[in-house]
Structure formats: C-alpha cells, structure tokens
Amino acid sequence: MERSVPTLRGMSIQRMDHVGVVVDDLAAATAFFIELGLELEGEASVEGTDRIVGLDGVRADIAFLRTPDGHGRLELTKFHTPTATSAEPNAPANTPGIRHLTFAVEDIEDVLARLRAHGAKLVGALEQYEDSYRLCYVRGPQGIIIELAEQLG
C-alpha cells in the first residue's frame, strides 16, 4: 500500500502571524507579557473593524507584542464596545478552545517569581519531564494560561 506524501504545492499559508487574546485590563496584561520577555511592538486604538470581527460599534485598544526572536507575535485587545456577553476567565485546562500559550524560557524559577509579582499563580505544579524539560502552567491576567518550558541540558 502506497502512502501519499504531503507536498508544499498549493500551500497558501506563509506563516502564523499572531495570536489574539481579549483582555479587560490591557495595561496589566501588557505588563505581564513584557515581564515574561515579550517586546512591545506598538499600541493603537481601533474602530471600524465591525465587518471584520462580526460585531457592531467596535471600539477597542490593542497592543502588539513580539517574542525576542521576532518569530511570534501576540495581540492583546481591550474591547470598549460592544460589551462582551460571556466569559469564563478561570476555565480549566481541559475546556475546549484555546487553553494556553507556551513559551520556552531560561531559568523557569526566576520567570515564575517575576510573573508572580504580576499576580500569576501556578495552575498545578512545576514538574520535570524526564531529563528533557521543566514545565508548568501559570494562570496570568484574565485567566490566560501560560505554559513555561525550560529545556534541560
């Protein structure tokens, strides 16, 4: 039996541009991710995106942050209007949907201490996975779960 091998022909994706996260406190969320090591790329107020996001009367503030290697970006958005209809900021890690963002870090204990100063709390425990990684889940602003991964050796 012959297996088909995926090819790049017809590929329409160039890269993953960014991940968007909606927050209530844009300043606190921005400070949290800057403490983690992301770099502020820019901030703006936006209106007129109604047709794009499928909402009426959109007025929002955004902050774009990038990872130090320049390959990953995060968009934080604070909607002023319209008012959100639901939210579950402390959803457990197994709730369907985007549950966490993972960041490779050096000195995971130092990163944890710095993030705790911004209100972050461990979801479970800091654990070592074999001889490869030290890992943990941290709940940050708006209940966002961040996985920290420190590669060993």
C-alpha positions as CSV (number, residue, x, y, z in Angstrom):
1,M,0.0,0.0,0.0
2,E,1.4,3.3,-1.1
3,R,1.0,6.3,1.2
4,S,0.6,9.8,-0.1
5,V,3.3,12.3,0.9
6,P,2.1,15.9,1.6
7,T,3.7,18.5,-0.6
8,L,4.0,22.2,-0.5
9,R,2.3,22.7,-3.8
10,G,-0.8,24.8,-3.4
11,M,0.2,25.8,0.1
12,S,-1.4,29.1,0.9
13,I,0.0,29.7,4.4
14,Q,3.1,31.8,4.6
15,R,3.4,31.8,8.4
16,M,1.4,32.1,11.6
17,D,1.2,35.9,12.1
18,H,-0.1,36.3,15.6
19,V,-2.4,35.0,18.3
20,G,-5.1,37.4,19.6
21,V,-6.2,37.5,23.2
22,V,-9.1,39.6,24.6
23,V,-8.5,41.2,28.0
24,D,-10.3,43.6,30.3
25,D,-7.1,45.3,31.7
26,L,-4.9,46.0,28.7
27,A,-2.2,47.7,30.8
28,A,-1.9,44.8,33.3
29,A,-1.8,42.2,30.5
30,T,0.8,44.1,28.6
31,A,3.0,44.5,31.7
32,F,2.6,40.7,32.4
33,F,3.8,39.7,28.9
34,I,6.6,42.3,28.9
35,E,7.8,40.8,32.2
36,L,7.7,37.4,30.5
37,G,10.1,38.8,27.9
38,L,8.0,39.9,25.0
39,E,8.7,43.2,23.4
40,L,6.1,45.9,22.9
41,E,5.8,46.4,19.1
42,G,3.0,49.0,19.2
43,E,-0.3,50.2,20.7
44,A,-3.3,51.7,19.0
45,S,-7.0,52.5,19.3
46,V,-9.1,50.9,16.6
47,E,-12.6,51.5,15.3
48,G,-14.4,50.4,12.1
49,T,-13.5,46.8,12.3
50,D,-17.2,45.8,12.6
51,R,-17.4,43.8,9.4
52,I,-14.1,42.0,10.1
53,V,-15.0,40.8,13.6
54,G,-18.7,40.5,13.1
55,L,-19.7,42.9,15.8
56,D,-21.4,46.3,15.6
57,G,-19.9,49.5,17.0
58,V,-16.4,48.2,17.7
59,R,-14.2,50.4,19.7
60,A,-11.0,48.8,21.1
61,D,-7.5,49.4,22.2
62,I,-4.8,46.9,21.1
63,A,-1.2,46.2,22.0
64,F,1.1,44.1,19.8
65,L,4.0,42.3,21.4
66,R,6.6,40.1,19.8
67,T,8.9,37.3,21.1
68,P,12.6,38.2,21.3
69,D,13.4,36.0,18.3
70,G,10.9,38.0,16.2
71,H,9.0,35.0,15.0
72,G,6.0,35.1,17.3
73,R,3.5,37.9,18.0
74,L,0.7,38.4,20.4
75,E,-2.2,40.8,20.0
76,L,-3.9,41.9,23.2
77,T,-7.3,43.6,22.7
78,K,-9.4,45.5,25.2
79,F,-12.9,46.0,23.7
80,H,-14.7,49.1,25.0
81,T,-17.7,48.5,22.8
82,P,-19.7,46.3,22.3
83,T,-19.9,44.8,25.8
84,A,-18.9,41.1,25.9
85,T,-21.8,38.7,26.6
86,S,-19.9,35.9,28.3
87,A,-16.6,34.9,29.7
88,E,-15.1,32.1,31.8
89,P,-11.7,33.5,32.8
90,N,-10.8,30.6,35.1
91,A,-11.7,27.8,32.8
92,P,-9.8,24.6,33.5
93,A,-7.0,23.4,31.1
94,N,-9.3,20.8,29.5
95,T,-12.0,23.2,28.4
96,P,-12.5,23.2,24.6
97,G,-10.9,26.1,22.8
98,I,-7.5,27.8,23.0
99,R,-6.4,26.9,26.5
100,H,-2.8,28.0,26.7
101,L,0.2,29.6,25.1
102,T,3.6,28.1,25.6
103,F,6.9,30.0,25.9
104,A,10.4,28.5,26.0
105,V,12.2,30.1,28.9
106,E,15.6,30.1,30.6
107,D,15.6,29.8,34.5
108,I,12.0,28.9,34.9
109,E,12.0,29.6,38.7
110,D,13.2,33.2,38.1
111,V,10.5,33.7,35.4
112,L,7.9,32.3,37.9
113,A,9.0,34.7,40.6
114,R,8.8,37.7,38.3
115,L,5.4,36.7,37.0
116,R,4.0,36.1,40.5
117,A,4.7,39.8,41.1
118,H,2.2,40.5,38.4
119,G,-0.5,38.2,40.0
120,A,0.4,35.0,38.2
121,K,-0.4,31.7,40.0
122,L,0.6,28.1,39.3
123,V,-2.2,26.1,37.9
124,G,-0.7,22.8,39.1
125,A,3.0,22.3,40.0
126,L,6.4,22.9,38.5
127,E,7.4,19.4,37.3
128,Q,10.3,17.8,35.5
129,Y,9.6,15.7,32.4
130,E,12.2,13.0,32.2
131,D,15.6,14.6,31.6
132,S,14.3,16.9,28.9
133,Y,12.1,19.8,30.4
134,R,10.9,21.5,33.5
135,L,7.3,22.5,32.8
136,C,4.4,24.3,34.5
137,Y,1.2,26.1,33.8
138,V,0.7,29.6,35.1
139,R,-2.6,31.5,35.2
140,G,-2.0,35.1,34.3
141,P,-4.2,38.1,33.6
142,Q,-7.8,37.4,32.6
143,G,-7.2,33.7,33.4
144,I,-4.9,33.2,30.5
145,I,-2.9,30.0,31.0
146,I,0.8,30.3,30.0
147,E,2.9,27.1,29.9
148,L,6.5,27.7,30.7
149,A,9.0,25.2,29.3
150,E,12.7,25.2,30.3
151,Q,14.8,22.7,28.2
152,L,17.3,20.9,30.3
153,G,20.9,20.0,29.2
